[in-house]
Structure formats: C-alpha cells, structure tokens
Amino acid sequence: MSEQRVPEQKPGPRRARSRHEQPGARRPLRERLTHPHPPKLSGPAKKALGWTGAVLAILAILVTILILIWDWNWFRGPLERVASARLHRQVTIAGDLNVNLWSWRPSATVDGISIANPTWAGQGKLGTIDRLRVRVRLIPLLWGKADIRVLAVERPNFSLLADDKGRKNWDFSDGREKKPMDLPPIQRFVIRDGQLRYLDTQRDIRFQGTINAREKLGADNRGFELAGKGTINGAPFRAEVVGGPLLNIERTKPYPFDVDLHAGRTYITARGAVPKPFDMGRFYMNATARGPDMAELFPLTGVALPNTPPYSLRGRLSRDGLVWRVDNLGGRVGDSDLSGDLSVDTGKERPFLKANLQSQSLDWDDLGALFGAAPKAGPGETVSPEQAAIARTMVAQQSLLPDAPLDVSRIRAMDADVSYSARSIRDTPVKLNSGSVRVRLDDGLLRANPLKLDLPRGEVTGYANLDARKATPVTDLDLRLTNSRIESLIPFQFQGAPALAGPVVGRAKLTGTGNSVHKAFASANGQVTVVSTGGEIRKAFAELAGVNVVKGLGLLNKKDTTPVRCAVANFQTTGGVMTANDIVFDTGPVLIAGKGAVNLDTERLDFRFRGHDKKFRLVRVLLPVTIKGPLMSPKLGVEPGAAIAQGGAAVGLGSLLSPLAAIFPFIDPGLAKDANCGALLAEAKAQGAPVGATTAKPLTAKR
C-alpha cells in the first residue's frame, strides 16, 4: 500500500482585527492565562513610580552609608546625664559605646565607666568598671520587661564607705524609701577580676576582697565567689561567700550559696538560697553562730545586742524585703538555754528589733554580763577570758556593783520590743523560781516594764528605765517585794529550822545618773524600805555569828525563839548614801532601835543597834551591836565599852516610831492596818508620839 501524503497547507492571509476586538482575544485560553499582557500605564503613573523607586534607592544608599559611618559614642553624653540623674552622682564614660540593634537579641558594650562619690564622701570614686557588656531579648523588651541573656562585668573596682552619721556612698535612694536590690532575670552572669573595699567608721570595719563569677562550664566554674579579709574593732576579720554557677540561671529555681565569716573569735556559718535568683530582697539560710559575747555581733548585724557570756546558737535566718527574721532560734548562752523567734525591720528610721525569747533553765550569774559584771569563773562555768578577768578584779576589790561603761550610742542606734521569760532560775543568791520581763527601747529610752521575779513565797515586781537620750544616762527603778517570807530571803538554818521567820514586804524607788551600774547607784536618790509584820527569831541565829548578840540586845530568855511583832528599816538615799535613822525591831520583851548608812560608791556599810528592855530588871547590861565593813563581807560585833545599865523603859517609843505613819503607805496602803504593826503604832501614840494617820502621804524619791 502506498503512503498517502497530506498536501502541505500554506498559511492564508491574516484576517483583519476589528477595532472592537481586544488584543489577545483570539489567543488560545492557555496562552492568555500563562502570558497575559500587562496593562499600559498612563504618563503620570509612570512618573510617580519612577520617583518612588528613586527615593527608596536613595534611602537604601543613605542607610548603608549611615551604618558604615555611624558612631554610637555620640550617645555617651546623653547616657552619662541619664545615669547621673538616676544615681544622684556624677557618672562618666571614658571608653567606647557600641550597640548592636540588628538582632533578636540586641547587645551593648560600654567601656571605662566611672561613678563618683556623693559630695559628703569626698573627691574619690565610688567605683569603676573597665567594661560592661549586656545582651537582652528583644520581644520582652518591647513590652517593657528586661530579660537579660548575658551580663558581663570586667574588672569592677568599688570602694564602699559608711561614715559616723550612718551615710552610705552606695545609697542611691536620695532620701526616698530604700528598697533591696532586685535585678531582672539574668541567664548568664559573669564577673571578672572584681575588687571590693569596705570601710565603716561607725562600726570600725575594714575589709578588702575579690569578686569573681567564672563563665566556664565544668570543674573550673565555682560560680560566684567573694573572699577577703580585714579587721573589726582591730580584731582580724575574714569572709567568704560562695554561690552556685551563674550559667543557665532559671528564675523559678532557687540559687544556692554558702557563707563563712570569722571575726576575731566570732564564727558564723550558713547555707541558704535565693528563691528567685537576683532578687536579693528575699533569701533564707540555716545559720550557726558562736562567740565570746553577743554584743560583738553589732558590727556585723547593726543590732545592739546585750553583753553575754560565750554563746552557741543556731536558727533559720531569712530576709523578706526590709525585714530580717530568725526563726527556731536555739542554743546556749553561758550556762543557760535560749530559744524563740526574732525579727529586725530595717525600713524604719532606726532598725526595730522584735523578739519573744525563753529559757527553760536560767543560770542567774549569766545575767551579770548584761550589766557589765561577769559570770562565775569557777570549774564548770562558761566564761570568756575577758569576763574571767573582770570576775577576778571584782573579787579582789570586793566590788558588788560593776563599773563597766555602757555604750549608749548602740542604744540610740535602734528600737526594740523584746519579751523574755525563764521557767526556772538556779544558782541565785536569793531563791527564785522563775522570772519574766518585757524590754522596750524607743529613741534611746529603754524601759523594762513589767519586770517580775517569782520567789518561793512572794514576788518582786516593778520596772527599771534607762534614759540614754541625754549626754549622761539616767536610771530610774521602782521595785516592790510583796507577800514574801524572811526565811526565803535569808535562808539561814540551825538544826534544820530557820533562824529568822516571818512575812516581809519592801520597796525600792531610786534614780541615778551615770554610764555604768556603779555610777548610777553611786549617785542615786530615793527611798528604800523593808517591813516585817510579824514572825520570830531564834537565838541560834546570833550564836552562829560567833558573837553573843542575843545577850547584847537583851533577847536572852528561856525560850529558843522570841516573837517579832514588827520590824521596819527605812533608808533615805541621797547622792548614793542610804541613811537609816529609824530602824525598829519590836519583839515581845525588847525593842531594838538602830541607825546607820550604806555608801553605794565605796560599797561599805556601818550600822549600830541597841536593845531597850520593856520591863525593869535589876541586873541587865545591854551592849550595842555593830555591823561594819564591805558589802561583800560585813563584820558583826559588839561595843563592850558602850555598855548601858538597865534603867527601865528609859526610851520613849514615840521618839522611835513617829516616822512610821509615812513609811507604811510607801510600801503598801493597807500595810499599816496589820495587827502587829498597827499595835506598835498605837503603843507609840499612847506614849505621846506624834503619830499621824496611816493615810499620810508616802515619801517619794528625788528626781
């Protein structure tokens, strides 16, 4: 079969396009869709498009040129002015300022930062930083939140100063409310070759140390480190603070740290954490502290703690803003236990201490350190070498009142409200069961009120004030002894029975000036009165003293005891000398009268007593009895050369008892109604004594 060829078709003539027919209308659909013809622009549109392209091109060229020639150092001046205004002191930038804004994590580097001291601190510098580098996340920054990815500080060098007036050159508050440092979240914190110097002239602290926070991962990275040494009150001081690594810090994960401080013989160790890293206004740590005297913690804490024997304490120390707390405090102070809770609010004009403390068992001599004395220094006693030396000196000088000066500047430096109670008290000169006191300190005025000491029978209540607002401190006390017994206060016994027995009450109201306990009592004015409203005395009491006082006072009879109807000793105190012109001891057969004085400055006493037989006896010799010598070791004796033959009731009761009407209301408004003392007053009145009504005004202390 032969192949048929298709005749070749030649293109015919093109058909003329109608003027109404759009270009491309006859093109195939695929061609029209894939290769459309752009619409033609009019003349003005072409001109506008040309101008727009030209402007954009010029802007691109300008931005390129600006990036090539831009110098961020042009902003050093404005940045210095802003920083100076915020810190209230001159800030200068001597080096370069470089910023990288073209990133999702923009960064900046500042070289040669210098911060001047405030005017009062002199011409020196607060500190310098060789280089500060910071990188942040851009998105949080647009919403006003700083999320710092990197904060690197190279060779910071700071000199911190606190002067005698309590001013601090690092305090940027400018008199406004102080707030603890709270940095924004920092993922990576680097400190290289930091130097720190600290001088506190008020607390006498000098310190110089180094600060580092390595950025390397692995064994070489110990995290934050502050270490240095110096002196506190001339004694060596060493401090070391070590924190965890400062890499990949998470805001929700606590940041751990350890503290080790040695200041002389004071040792403080702690292990704690910052719940939210870089919020230094909140942290906690379990701490232990031991040392020879809690008063030596003042330079470290700023809290005016009292003098104490050697201590060893533990507790949970925490900070919440401007409030510091110690919870679950426990340990020992001297030979006494101590527990409780306390807090210190540093946001007030003066630090405010509030505490609730207790002791299950208080060793009485541990309180001596509070007043400048010292605990006992014998075997088994806890005492520092300095306190042992004080104890030896007081014993050698036969001194009862300590003369250690009180540092009133510490009392003026803080306020306080402290409650303390002791459930049991041991090793007391007078038997005590328990005690409690509330101490409030307000602007230099210290008030111990109420003060209470529980005896086996009766109690001592009242208050004591110390006004340290004046140049010379003033001490004012008012103590009452109520419902007590002589045998509890004077526990002398013979053959298992008390030598003296009977009820006793008293009151001491004194005011003195001086910066020590000795000086305050050596200048005291006021009144001290002791009254016994009945009881008995045993002859054996005098026999034990080694002197026949029983015979000298006319108490000798066939009975082993003789009743005491009423006994009164009233001391008017002026310039530290307690003078008693009317000491009355009324028994059934004999009236004993005495007088004398106690010099609180020299701490010596001198008394003379004489018995007056109420009935005439042919053979009777009454010998005056004397008590003389130091308060610590008085001597009891008689005056044989002053013997007086019995001449009947030669002395009138009225001359001895006339002042009693004013004495009793000073002790207790109801005391004069007692049967025995009331009978004594009635007897004096019957003999012509000018005894006034029992409602007479009480004698008051001089102020």
C-alpha positions as a printed Julia matrix, in Angstrom:
703×3 Matrix{Float64}:
   0.0    0.0     0.0
   1.37   3.23   -0.99
   1.69   6.04    1.65
  -0.67   8.92    1.1
   0.84  12.31    1.53
  -1.12  15.11    3.02
  -0.82  18.17    0.94
   1.05  21.0     2.65
  -1.2   23.82    3.61
   0.09  27.26    3.18
  -0.95  29.95    5.57
  -3.62  32.13    4.25
  -3.81  35.87    4.58
  -4.29  37.24    8.17
  -7.73  38.39    8.95
  -8.05  41.97    9.77
  -8.86  42.6    13.54
 -11.88  44.54   14.31
 -11.33  47.76   16.2
 -13.67  46.43   18.88
 -11.73  43.26   19.33
  -9.3   43.28   22.38
  -5.73  42.2    21.83
  -5.23  38.58   22.58
  -8.9   37.82   22.4
  -8.29  35.31   19.76
  -5.29  33.72   21.51
  -5.76  30.29   22.95
  -7.01  30.23   26.54
  -3.8   28.59   27.93
  -1.7   31.3    26.29
  -3.89  34.03   27.6
  -3.67  32.66   31.15
   0.04  32.0    31.19
   1.24  35.03   29.27
  -1.11  37.91   29.94
  -0.21  41.29   28.6
   0.38  43.91   31.35
  -1.83  46.89   31.19
  -0.27  50.01   29.86
   0.39  52.83   32.42
  -0.52  56.34   31.81
   2.11  59.08   31.77
   1.54  60.45   35.34
   1.59  56.93   36.84
   4.89  56.19   35.18
   6.35  59.41   36.62
   5.16  58.64   40.23
   6.54  55.13   40.09
   9.84  56.48   38.96
  10.06  58.98   41.8
   9.2   56.28   44.39
  11.93  53.99   43.16
  14.42  56.8    43.23
  13.54  57.75   46.83
  13.82  54.16   48.0
  17.13  53.79   46.3
  18.42  56.98   47.91
  17.2   55.81   51.37
  18.92  52.46   50.92
  22.12  54.25   49.99
  21.81  56.59   52.99
  21.17  53.71   55.44
  24.16  51.87   54.01
  26.32  54.95   54.39
  24.96  55.6    57.92
  25.73  52.06   59.0
  29.23  52.44   57.63
  29.95  55.77   59.34
  27.67  55.55   62.48
  29.41  56.09   65.84
  27.41  55.19   68.99
  29.79  57.32   71.02
  27.59  60.26   70.03
  25.2   58.98   72.72
  27.77  58.89   75.55
  26.84  62.37   76.76
  23.08  61.75   76.97
  23.72  58.37   78.58
  26.02  59.94   81.19
  23.39  62.56   82.05
  20.65  59.96   82.43
  22.81  57.71   84.63
  23.96  60.64   86.77
  20.38  61.72   87.35
  19.32  58.2    88.32
  22.25  57.6    90.7
  22.38  61.18   92.09
  26.12  61.45   91.48
  28.4   62.02   88.5
  28.74  59.12   86.06
  31.25  59.32   83.22
  32.02  57.04   80.25
  35.62  57.36   79.13
  35.64  54.47   76.66
  33.65  53.39   73.64
  29.93  52.74   73.45
  28.97  50.03   70.97
  25.45  48.78   70.25
  24.15  46.0    68.01
  20.44  46.57   67.37
  20.09  44.35   64.28
  19.33  41.17   66.16
  16.57  39.4    68.03
  19.0   39.63   70.95
  20.45  43.14   70.79
  23.6   43.83   72.78
  25.64  46.75   74.04
  29.17  47.24   75.36
  30.31  50.21   77.43
  33.99  50.78   78.3
  35.54  52.95   81.01
  32.62  53.57   83.37
  33.35  55.72   86.43
  30.94  56.55   89.3
  31.86  59.44   91.59
  31.24  59.64   95.33
  28.45  61.79   96.74
  29.58  65.23   97.89
  29.86  64.31  101.58
  32.22  61.39  100.82
  34.97  63.49   99.25
  36.61  63.59   95.86
  37.25  59.86   95.49
  35.28  57.44   93.35
  32.62  55.01   94.4
  33.78  52.63   91.69
  34.94  51.94   88.17
  34.16  49.24   85.59
  36.56  48.57   82.74
  33.88  47.03   80.53
  30.17  46.33   80.89
  28.54  44.03   78.35
  24.82  43.27   78.23
  22.6   41.26   75.87
  18.81  41.14   76.13
  15.87  39.54   74.35
  14.13  41.96   72.01
  10.5   40.81   72.27
  10.16  41.14   76.11
  11.99  44.49   75.85
   9.27  45.81   73.51
   6.73  45.09   76.28
   8.8   46.92   78.9
  10.36  43.81   80.5
  14.09  43.16   80.7
  15.13  39.6    80.06
  18.93  39.68   80.26
  20.67  36.86   78.45
  24.22  37.97   79.32
  25.57  40.44   81.88
  29.36  40.58   81.95
  31.29  42.95   84.23
  35.03  43.13   83.71
  37.39  44.37   86.41
  34.91  46.2    88.63
  36.66  48.15   91.38
  34.48  49.58   94.15
  35.23  51.4    97.44
  32.21  51.38   99.77
  32.11  53.88  102.63
  29.8   54.33  105.63
  30.56  57.32  107.86
  29.92  58.11  111.54
  26.49  59.52  110.7
  25.35  56.3   109.05
  25.51  57.69  105.5
  26.49  55.22  102.76
  28.07  56.2    99.48
  26.29  53.31   97.72
  22.84  54.51   98.82
  21.21  55.85   95.65
  17.78  56.42   97.21
  18.38  60.18   97.72
  16.28  60.15  100.89
  13.47  58.11   99.39
  12.27  54.78  100.73
  15.05  52.24  100.49
  14.36  49.0    98.65
  16.56  45.91   98.4
  18.27  45.18   95.09
  16.09  43.21   92.67
  17.78  42.62   89.32
  15.76  41.33   86.34
  16.26  37.7    85.24
  19.84  37.06   84.11
  20.65  33.81   82.34
  24.41  34.25   82.32
  26.2   36.49   84.84
  29.94  36.98   84.56
  32.23  38.95   86.91
  35.94  39.03   86.16
  38.7   40.22   88.48
  36.49  42.31   90.75
  37.92  44.3    93.66
  35.94  45.42   96.71
  36.97  47.67   99.61
  34.68  48.45  102.54
  35.13  50.96  105.36
  32.56  51.56  108.11
  33.88  54.18  110.54
  30.89  53.87  112.87
  31.31  50.11  113.35
  35.09  50.15  112.87
  35.08  47.65  109.99
  37.76  47.46  107.32
  37.58  44.88  104.54
  39.25  44.23  101.21
  38.37  41.34   98.94
  37.93  39.98   95.45
  34.78  39.09   93.47
  34.6   36.62   90.62
  31.96  34.63   88.76
  33.56  32.39   86.16
  31.69  31.65   82.97
  33.31  28.33   82.08
  31.38  25.13   82.42
  32.91  22.18   84.19
  35.16  21.79   87.2
  36.77  25.23   86.8
  33.49  27.01   87.44
  32.79  27.51   91.15
  30.17  30.12   90.45
  30.07  33.34   92.45
  32.96  33.97   94.86
  33.52  36.8    97.34
  36.58  36.38   99.53
  38.64  38.78  101.58
  39.89  39.87  104.96
  40.16  42.91  107.19
  39.53  43.97  110.78
  36.55  44.61  113.08
  37.38  46.72  116.15
  41.01  45.9   115.46
  40.41  42.13  115.5
  41.08  40.04  112.36
  38.1   39.54  110.07
  37.72  37.06  107.22
  34.73  36.49  104.94
  33.95  34.04  102.16
  30.68  33.79  100.22
  30.4   31.09   97.55
  27.4   30.67   95.26
  26.38  28.2    92.58
  27.28  28.6    88.88
  25.85  31.71   87.27
  25.19  29.98   83.97
  21.73  28.98   82.73
  20.07  30.57   85.74
  16.34  29.89   85.97
  14.12  32.42   87.69
  11.97  29.68   89.23
  14.9   27.64   90.58
  16.5   28.72   93.91
  20.1   29.86   93.7
  22.25  28.24   96.46
  25.07  29.89   98.42
  27.32  29.3   101.45
  28.66  31.86  103.94
  31.7   31.58  106.21
  32.61  34.55  108.46
  35.35  34.75  111.09
  35.52  37.98  113.1
  38.01  37.61  115.94
  36.59  34.7   117.97
  33.14  35.02  116.4
  32.3   32.35  113.84
  29.24  32.39  111.57
  28.49  29.72  109.0
  25.37  29.43  106.86
  23.94  27.54  103.91
  20.99  29.05  102.09
  19.39  30.02   98.81
  17.77  32.89   96.91
  14.27  31.64   95.92
  14.19  33.89   92.84
  17.72  34.49   91.58
  18.95  38.1    91.69
  16.05  39.22   93.9
  18.31  39.94   96.86
  15.35  41.21   98.86
  14.35  37.63   99.63
  16.54  34.77  100.73
  16.92  32.27  103.55
  19.69  30.29  105.19
  20.27  27.91  108.07
  22.93  29.59  110.17
  25.04  28.84  113.22
  26.91  31.41  115.3
  29.24  31.13  118.24
  31.48  33.59  120.02
  32.57  35.06  123.36
  29.95  37.84  123.56
  26.78  38.54  121.55
  27.48  42.28  121.76
  30.35  41.69  119.33
  27.77  40.9   116.62
  26.84  44.6   116.41
  29.39  45.49  113.7
  28.12  42.62  111.53
  24.38  43.0   112.15
  23.82  46.61  113.21
  21.63  45.27  116.04
  22.6   46.42  119.56
  22.57  43.07  121.37
  23.47  43.0   125.1
  26.72  41.72  126.56
  26.53  37.99  127.25
  28.72  35.07  128.26
  30.04  32.85  125.44
  27.21  31.62  123.21
  26.46  28.98  120.6
  23.21  29.49  118.67
  21.51  28.22  115.54
  18.41  29.23  113.58
  16.84  29.92  110.22
  17.77  33.41  109.04
  15.62  34.88  106.27
  15.01  38.2   104.57
  11.71  39.45  103.22
  12.21  42.91  101.77
  13.44  45.13  104.59
  12.57  42.65  107.34
  15.07  40.09  108.63
  13.88  37.13  110.71
  15.42  34.41  112.83
  13.02  31.51  113.35
  13.52  28.46  115.54
  16.39  30.09  117.4
  18.02  27.64  119.79
  21.22  27.01  121.68
  23.01  28.18  124.79
  24.22  31.48  126.23
  26.68  30.82  129.02
  25.21  28.0   131.09
  21.61  28.88  130.15
  19.5   27.65  127.25
  17.81  30.13  124.92
  15.08  29.69  122.3
  12.49  31.77  120.45
  11.97  33.94  117.39
  13.03  37.45  116.46
  12.8   39.92  113.6
  14.53  43.17  112.62
  12.78  45.76  110.44
  15.42  47.88  108.71
  12.92  50.04  106.82
  12.32  52.41  109.73
  14.33  55.42  110.85
  16.2   53.08  113.2
  16.3   49.28  113.0
  13.42  47.81  115.04
  14.02  44.53  116.88
  11.05  42.45  117.99
  11.66  39.19  119.85
   9.97  36.59  122.01
  12.61  34.56  123.88
  12.5   31.86  126.55
  14.83  29.86  128.77
  13.87  26.57  130.34
  16.68  26.92  132.87
  18.48  30.22  133.53
  21.79  30.32  135.36
  21.48  33.54  137.37
  25.1   34.61  137.11
  24.78  34.63  133.28
  22.77  37.85  133.7
  25.77  39.61  135.21
  27.22  40.27  131.75
  24.13  42.34  130.87
  25.18  44.92  133.46
  28.92  44.82  132.95
  29.69  42.14  135.54
  30.78  38.6   134.74
  29.55  35.06  135.25
  31.22  32.9   137.85
  34.64  31.8   136.76
  34.86  28.56  138.73
  35.04  24.99  137.45
  32.2   24.05  135.14
  31.27  27.69  134.41
  31.13  29.06  130.85
  33.02  32.34  130.73
  35.28  34.16  128.3
  38.86  35.12  129.26
  37.88  38.79  129.43
  34.91  38.06  131.7
  37.06  35.84  133.9
  39.47  38.76  134.33
  36.58  41.05  135.28
  35.37  38.5   137.82
  38.84  38.24  139.41
  39.12  42.03  139.61
  35.72  42.4   141.27
  36.54  39.69  143.8
  39.94  41.23  144.55
  38.36  44.65  145.03
  35.38  43.18  146.92
  33.15  45.01  144.45
  29.48  44.16  144.09
  28.39  46.8   141.54
  30.11  46.54  138.12
  31.69  49.69  136.73
  31.95  48.68  133.05
  30.88  51.66  130.89
  27.69  51.37  128.87
  27.93  52.14  125.14
  24.91  54.42  124.86
  25.5   55.0   121.13
  24.3   51.45  120.45
  21.14  52.01  122.48
  20.4   55.13  120.48
  21.02  53.3   117.2
  17.92  51.06  117.31
  14.45  50.45  118.75
  13.2   47.2   120.25
  10.33  45.3   121.85
  11.63  42.12  123.5
   9.79  39.73  125.8
  11.78  37.21  127.82
  10.79  34.57  130.35
  12.71  31.98  132.37
  10.72  28.98  133.57
  13.29  28.13  136.22
  16.24  30.01  137.74
  19.17  28.43  139.52
  22.34  29.47  141.35
  20.73  32.6   142.79
  21.86  34.45  145.94
  18.18  34.51  146.95
  15.95  31.61  145.99
  13.99  32.39  142.81
  11.57  30.16  140.96
  11.05  31.98  137.66
  11.01  35.41  136.06
   9.87  37.48  133.09
  10.43  40.93  131.64
   9.36  43.0   128.66
  12.0   45.42  127.4
  11.04  48.26  125.06
  13.56  50.63  123.51
  12.32  53.78  121.8
  14.64  56.51  120.59
  17.2   55.97  123.36
  14.71  55.32  126.18
  14.89  51.75  127.48
  12.04  50.52  129.69
  11.96  47.15  131.43
   8.28  47.04  132.35
   6.74  44.86  133.61
   9.55  43.11  135.44
   8.67  40.13  137.61
  10.65  37.66  139.72
   8.79  34.81  141.42
  10.04  33.73  144.86
   9.08  30.51  146.65
   6.84  32.81  148.67
   6.01  36.18  147.17
   7.35  38.12  144.21
   9.35  41.15  143.13
   7.55  43.36  140.6
   8.11  46.8   139.12
  10.09  48.49  136.39
  13.5   49.88  135.51
  14.14  52.66  133.0
  17.35  53.78  131.34
  17.2   57.14  129.57
  20.14  57.27  127.17
  18.83  60.3   125.27
  20.92  62.64  127.39
  24.68  63.03  127.47
  24.78  61.14  130.78
  22.33  58.22  131.07
  19.71  58.36  133.84
  18.48  55.18  135.54
  15.14  55.05  137.33
  13.8   51.95  139.1
  10.81  51.12  141.26
  10.68  47.58  142.65
   8.25  46.1   145.18
   8.64  42.99  147.31
   5.23  41.57  148.24
   3.85  38.52  150.07
   7.31  37.21  150.81
   8.92  35.49  153.82
  12.13  36.3   155.66
  13.22  32.67  155.62
  13.02  32.72  151.78
  15.28  35.76  151.51
  17.64  34.84  154.39
  17.79  31.05  154.3
  19.99  30.64  157.4
  19.15  27.49  159.31
  20.24  25.84  162.54
  19.43  22.25  163.34
  17.04  22.14  160.37
  14.96  25.19  161.31
  15.09  28.79  160.01
  17.0   31.28  162.14
  14.58  34.04  161.1
  10.99  33.59  160.02
   8.02  35.77  159.21
   6.39  37.81  156.46
   8.28  40.65  154.8
   7.49  43.36  152.23
   9.58  46.16  150.79
  10.05  48.77  148.14
  13.0   50.46  146.43
  12.5   53.62  144.42
  15.75  55.15  143.19
  17.05  57.46  140.48
  20.71  57.77  139.49
  22.94  59.11  136.72
  25.98  57.53  135.12
  27.07  55.28  132.27
  27.62  52.21  134.5
  25.74  50.36  137.2
  28.22  51.54  139.82
  27.98  55.2   138.8
  24.17  55.07  138.7
  23.94  53.71  142.25
  26.77  55.93  143.49
  24.65  58.98  142.58
  21.25  57.54  143.49
  18.49  59.48  145.22
  15.29  57.99  146.58
  14.0   55.67  149.27
  14.34  52.01  150.26
  12.07  50.5   152.93
  11.68  46.96  154.32
   8.92  45.94  156.75
   8.21  42.65  158.56
   4.76  42.45  160.09
   5.35  39.53  162.42
   7.43  36.38  162.87
  10.11  35.02  165.16
  13.84  34.97  165.66
  15.94  32.11  167.04
  18.73  32.65  169.5
  20.83  30.25  167.49
  21.0   32.81  164.7
  23.17  35.08  166.82
  25.2   32.2   168.21
  26.13  31.13  164.69
  27.56  34.58  164.02
  30.17  33.98  166.73
  29.08  36.92  168.88
  26.69  36.91  171.82
  24.32  39.32  170.11
  21.38  37.73  171.91
  22.71  38.94  175.23
  23.77  42.29  173.83
  20.28  43.06  172.57
  18.52  41.69  175.63
  16.85  38.79  173.8
  18.14  36.08  176.13
  15.35  34.13  177.75
  14.4   30.54  178.39
  12.72  30.06  175.05
  14.59  29.13  171.9
  12.64  31.73  169.89
  11.11  35.06  170.59
   8.28  36.67  168.61
   8.78  39.64  166.3
   5.81  42.0   166.36
   7.01  44.45  163.74
  10.33  45.33  162.12
  10.94  48.4   159.97
  14.07  49.66  158.17
  13.72  52.88  156.19
  16.59  54.3   154.12
  16.56  57.81  152.7
  19.05  57.87  149.84
  20.93  60.97  148.74
  23.98  61.07  146.48
  24.44  57.33  146.7
  24.37  57.18  150.5
  21.48  55.21  152.03
  20.89  56.58  155.53
  18.57  54.88  158.03
  17.81  56.86  161.18
  14.82  54.78  162.21
  15.42  51.04  162.22
  12.9   49.43  164.57
  12.76  45.76  165.6
   9.97  45.2   168.1
   9.78  41.87  169.96
   7.77  40.88  172.95
  10.35  41.7   175.65
  12.7   44.06  173.83
  12.51  46.99  171.42
  15.61  47.19  169.21
  16.46  50.53  167.65
  19.21  51.18  165.17
  20.66  53.52  162.61
  23.39  53.54  160.04
  24.27  54.02  156.4
  25.23  52.2   153.23
  27.62  54.03  150.89
  26.92  52.7   147.38
  30.01  54.42  145.98
  32.55  52.87  148.34
  30.26  49.83  148.8
  30.65  49.87  152.59
  28.11  49.85  155.4
  28.13  50.96  159.04
  25.21  50.12  161.4
  24.69  50.3   165.16
  21.82  48.66  167.06
  20.78  48.89  170.7
  18.18  46.96  172.64
  15.71  48.57  175.08
  14.15  46.26  177.66
  10.44  46.93  178.03
  10.47  45.8   181.68
  12.66  47.0   184.51
  15.27  44.48  185.67
  17.84  44.93  188.35
  20.6   43.1   186.54
  20.76  43.83  182.86
  23.56  45.07  180.63
  22.67  46.0   177.04
  25.58  46.04  174.59
  25.34  47.98  171.3
  25.72  45.68  168.28
  27.59  46.83  165.14
  27.64  45.69  161.52
  30.52  47.22  159.53
  32.68  46.65  156.52
  32.37  45.96  152.75
  29.02  44.93  151.35
  30.61  41.7   150.14
  31.88  40.7   153.6
  30.47  42.74  156.53
  31.55  42.0   160.11
  29.21  41.61  163.09
  30.4   42.8   166.51
  29.6   44.5   169.86
  30.82  47.59  171.67
  31.72  46.44  175.2
  32.88  49.89  176.2
  29.47  51.35  175.46
  27.52  49.1   177.86
  24.5   50.78  179.4
  22.99  49.63  182.67
  19.32  48.84  182.55
  17.24  51.68  183.86
  13.77  50.6   182.92
  11.96  51.77  179.85
  14.19  54.79  179.58
  13.48  55.39  175.95
  10.08  56.52  174.78
   8.54  54.63  171.91
   7.27  57.85  170.47
  10.76  59.11  169.67
  11.47  55.93  167.74
   8.21  55.28  165.98
   6.92  58.69  164.96
   8.08  58.36  161.27
   6.25  55.07  160.72
   2.99  56.66  159.64
   4.73  57.92  156.48
   6.69  54.72  155.86
   3.83  52.23  155.67
   1.86  53.85  152.83
   5.08  53.98  150.77
   5.22  50.19  150.97
   1.54  49.3   150.75
  -1.51  51.48  151.55
  -3.02  48.59  153.51
   0.08  47.56  155.43
  -0.41  49.93  158.39
  -3.64  48.12  159.2
  -1.71  44.97  160.03
  -2.46  43.86  163.61
   1.11  43.76  164.88
   2.47  46.94  163.27
  -0.82  48.67  163.97
  -0.45  47.78  167.63
   3.09  49.16  167.59
   1.82  52.47  166.25
  -0.96  52.55  168.8
   1.52  51.94  171.6
   3.73  54.76  170.37
   0.77  57.1   170.18
  -0.29  56.19  173.73
   3.14  57.29  174.95
   2.74  60.68  173.36
   4.34  60.13  169.99
   3.07  62.43  167.19
   1.99  59.52  165.02
  -0.14  60.66  162.09
  -2.91  58.83  160.31
  -1.97  55.91  158.11
  -3.19  57.83  155.13
  -0.23  60.18  155.33
   1.43  60.91  152.0
   4.23  58.49  151.15
   7.79  59.64  150.86
   8.84  59.94  147.22
  12.15  59.57  145.53
  14.05  62.61  144.44
  14.28  63.07  140.73
